[in-house]
Amino acid sequence: MYPINDLIVSLGDVPYSTDPIIVRTKSRDYYSISPMLRNSLGGKVADIVVMPRNTEDVATTVKAAVKHKIPITVRGGGTANYGQCVPNFGGIVLEMTRVAGVLSVGNGTVRALGGTMMSDIDHEARKLGWEMRLHPSTRSTSTLAGFIAGGSGGMGSCNWGMLRDRGNIVGLSVMSVEAEPRMLELRGHEVELVHHAYGTNAIIIEAEMPVGPAWDWRECIVAFPHFMDAARFGIQLAKESGILKKLVSLQEWPIADLMADLRSHVPHGHSMANCMIAPHSMEAFECLVADHGGSIATNNPEGQGPYPLPIYEYAYGHALRHVQKANSKYTALQGMFPTSNLLPSIEAVHKKFEGQMPLRMEIFYNQGEVVAMGSHFIVYESEQQMASLVEFMQAEGVNVANNHASSVRGVGIKTIDARDAIFKRTMDPFGLLNPGKLDFTDEDEQQATHVLPTSGWAFKQVKPA
Ligand SMILES: Cc1cc2nc3c(=O)[nH]c(=O)nc-3n(C[C@H](O)[C@H](O)[C@H](O)COP(=O)(O)OP(=O)(O)OC[C@H]3O[C@@H](n4cnc5c(N)ncnc54)[C@H](O)[C@@H]3O)c2cc1C
């Protein structure tokens, strides 16, 4: 369909592969975590994987793609879980992991090339006493640019807020997709255009992110006989500004039993609050645990618990992967519980399915307010079943994003307005970047969007008049 041989000539010495196994592997991400996306995205494959070594190679690839009008799907670690990295219309997968390296650390920020692994950034920053303020649970397998373009938050969000909160992305150096690619430095409000846009409107070459002091974090599993006590504890822990923390993940019984790695470490029948706490905050943390009727089941330095992985690899998106090992039909929704009615809405959602489906949620800050994000683990039966759960949660005031869709609008975490349309047109005038994910025509975006009655997490920073 596309003139791939002509493209290869235009690429010059830029490394590439047309090996069908490599191309198929690099055309996937973790979308199979969703039973709905598993059906609709399987079989979508690129024609070629291009592996630039540096910014110049990226520019050469862009020029070649524009010359031959071939789509580009940018890829970092490929850990996205909505199929954001799947090339809807074939073409080029631009695998960015070699465009990597930390450029500077200091003055409260780190600047790195987009393809740098999140864990490598922390490794470098820690040498100078700093660490990334935020990282996803995929820290060891995902890239900085992939986190910015595909992620939303994670470890550190219970202290610093979500990735989209002001100040959590300082600057982005991005490349346009034109016959003569341009480099732009985006700062302030402009970074919102590229954040969570799934690589549809620019290629991130470098990013500048805030760092905070590096701590020797403790990771603890706190056991509670009743889930709602864990919920009260988690919300209070988030509010305790004197206790420095990096993770608050609440998981109702029998999740501990469904996770083979954690089963023997949590008393039978107990819900978990899985937390990361700075060492100097441990005494205050222990008091808070006791005040809420919890008991500390494990307490270890980060990554050294009596289970195989760091505790954060049992939270956020990782939690579902662990319970899917017990039953591959488990799935979940991404509900944002309302800050104004947090505990009552959790209680109502919990009560409705108590003893039938366990709840999992992380507690963190969103625009300065404590929120909870998560849902029940659901044994998937049908789209109709998912739709009625969405309707129930939304009736309780929970904003639900559609984690069973692949387009920016379909997922509903990012709010799209005229600024986005103008930016997209300017940066990608031929519509070559990740087509089908943000095309401003409904038809194209239907490609991998399972329509659920979700309201999304509508959000845009508001500028005072
Ligand atoms: C088990 C599991 C756990 C997860 N936990 C979390 C979590 O805690 N928090 C969270 O936010 N997310 C989470 N995710 C989602 C995902 O892992 C993260 O968002 C991750 O940071 C994505 O990085 P990546 O390098 O793998 O990006 P990729 O998957 O390669 O790409 C993600 C998106 O970014 C685009 N992109 C990649 N590189 C560039 C670039 N240079 N320029 C422009 N666009 C680009 C891609 O086109 C794609 O649309 C999880 C996913 C899984 C499967």
The ligand as an SDF file (V2000), in Angstrom:
LIG
                    3D

 53 58  0  0  0  0  0  0  0  0999 V2000
    1.0940   -2.9090   33.7430 C   0  0  0  0  0  0  0  0  0  0  0  0
    0.9690   -1.4540   33.3940 C   0  0  0  0  0  0  0  0  0  0  0  0
    1.0580   -0.4980   34.3940 C   0  0  0  0  0  0  0  0  0  0  0  0
    0.9270    0.8610   34.0850 C   0  0  0  0  0  0  0  0  0  0  0  0
    1.0090    1.7900   35.0950 N   0  0  0  0  0  0  0  0  0  0  0  0
    0.9120    3.0990   34.7920 C   0  0  0  0  0  0  0  0  0  0  0  0
    1.0220    4.1020   35.8160 C   0  0  0  0  0  0  0  0  0  0  0  0
    1.2850    3.8260   36.9710 O   0  0  0  0  0  0  0  0  0  0  0  0
    0.8520    5.3980   35.4380 N   0  0  0  0  0  0  0  0  0  0  0  0
    0.6470    5.7740   34.1390 C   0  0  0  0  0  0  0  0  0  0  0  0
    0.5230    6.9540   33.8770 O   0  0  0  0  0  0  0  0  0  0  0  0
    0.5890    4.8560   33.1650 N   0  0  0  0  0  0  0  0  0  0  0  0
    0.7230    3.5440   33.4450 C   0  0  0  0  0  0  0  0  0  0  0  0
    0.6680    2.6130   32.4480 N   0  0  0  0  0  0  0  0  0  0  0  0
    0.6200    3.0630   31.0630 C   0  0  0  0  0  0  0  0  0  0  0  0
    2.0790    3.1920   30.4660 C   0  0  0  0  0  0  0  0  0  0  0  0
    2.8960    2.1640   30.9080 O   0  0  0  0  0  0  0  0  0  0  0  0
    2.7600    4.4290   30.8820 C   0  0  0  0  0  0  0  0  0  0  0  0
    2.0030    5.5270   30.5820 O   0  0  0  0  0  0  0  0  0  0  0  0
    4.1770    4.5520   30.2990 C   0  0  0  0  0  0  0  0  0  0  0  0
    4.8020    5.6150   30.9300 O   0  0  0  0  0  0  0  0  0  0  0  0
    4.2310    4.6920   28.8050 C   0  0  0  0  0  0  0  0  0  0  0  0
    5.5850    4.7960   28.4180 O   0  0  0  0  0  0  0  0  0  0  0  0
    6.1490    4.0000   27.1590 P   0  0  0  0  0  0  0  0  0  0  0  0
    7.5520    4.4410   26.9050 O   0  0  0  0  0  0  0  0  0  0  0  0
    5.9460    2.5550   27.2950 O   0  0  0  0  0  0  0  0  0  0  0  0
    5.2290    4.6140   26.0390 O   0  0  0  0  0  0  0  0  0  0  0  0
    4.6060    3.8980   24.7980 P   0  0  0  0  0  0  0  0  0  0  0  0
    3.6670    2.8510   25.2230 O   0  0  0  0  0  0  0  0  0  0  0  0
    5.6700    3.4990   23.8570 O   0  0  0  0  0  0  0  0  0  0  0  0
    3.8120    5.1290   24.1640 O   0  0  0  0  0  0  0  0  0  0  0  0
    2.7330    5.7160   24.8260 C   0  0  0  0  0  0  0  0  0  0  0  0
    2.1470    6.7920   23.9170 C   0  0  0  0  0  0  0  0  0  0  0  0
    3.1060    7.8190   23.7860 O   0  0  0  0  0  0  0  0  0  0  0  0
    3.4440    8.0270   22.4230 C   0  0  0  0  0  0  0  0  0  0  0  0
    4.8840    8.3200   22.3760 N   0  0  0  0  0  0  0  0  0  0  0  0
    5.9080    7.5220   22.7640 C   0  0  0  0  0  0  0  0  0  0  0  0
    7.0730    8.1580   22.5850 N   0  0  0  0  0  0  0  0  0  0  0  0
    6.7800    9.3750   22.0580 C   0  0  0  0  0  0  0  0  0  0  0  0
    7.5620   10.4840   21.6240 C   0  0  0  0  0  0  0  0  0  0  0  0
    8.8980   10.4890   21.6980 N   0  0  0  0  0  0  0  0  0  0  0  0
    6.9200   11.5670   21.1360 N   0  0  0  0  0  0  0  0  0  0  0  0
    5.5590   11.6000   21.0590 C   0  0  0  0  0  0  0  0  0  0  0  0
    4.7740   10.5760   21.4340 N   0  0  0  0  0  0  0  0  0  0  0  0
    5.3790    9.4790   21.9330 C   0  0  0  0  0  0  0  0  0  0  0  0
    3.0710    6.7480   21.6990 C   0  0  0  0  0  0  0  0  0  0  0  0
    2.7450    6.9890   20.3530 O   0  0  0  0  0  0  0  0  0  0  0  0
    1.8610    6.2980   22.4960 C   0  0  0  0  0  0  0  0  0  0  0  0
    0.7140    6.9140   22.0070 O   0  0  0  0  0  0  0  0  0  0  0  0
    0.7550    1.2530   32.7400 C   0  0  0  0  0  0  0  0  0  0  0  0
    0.6790    0.2850   31.7410 C   0  0  0  0  0  0  0  0  0  0  0  0
    0.7970   -1.0610   32.0480 C   0  0  0  0  0  0  0  0  0  0  0  0
    0.7300   -2.0700   30.9490 C   0  0  0  0  0  0  0  0  0  0  0  0
  1  2  1  0
  2  3  1  0
  2 52  2  0
  3  4  2  0
  4  5  1  0
  4 50  1  0
  5  6  2  0
  6  7  1  0
  6 13  1  0
  7  8  2  0
  7  9  1  0
  9 10  1  0
 10 11  2  0
 10 12  1  0
 12 13  2  0
 13 14  1  0
 14 15  1  0
 14 50  1  0
 15 16  1  0
 16 17  1  0
 16 18  1  0
 18 19  1  0
 18 20  1  0
 20 21  1  0
 20 22  1  0
 22 23  1  0
 23 24  1  0
 24 25  2  0
 24 26  1  0
 24 27  1  0
 27 28  1  0
 28 29  2  0
 28 30  1  0
 28 31  1  0
 31 32  1  0
 32 33  1  0
 33 34  1  0
 33 48  1  0
 34 35  1  0
 35 36  1  0
 35 46  1  0
 36 37  1  0
 36 45  1  0
 37 38  2  0
 38 39  1  0
 39 40  1  0
 39 45  2  0
 40 41  1  0
 40 42  2  0
 42 43  1  0
 43 44  2  0
 44 45  1  0
 46 47  1  0
 46 48  1  0
 48 49  1  0
 50 51  2  0
 51 52  1  0
 52 53  1  0
M  END
$$$$
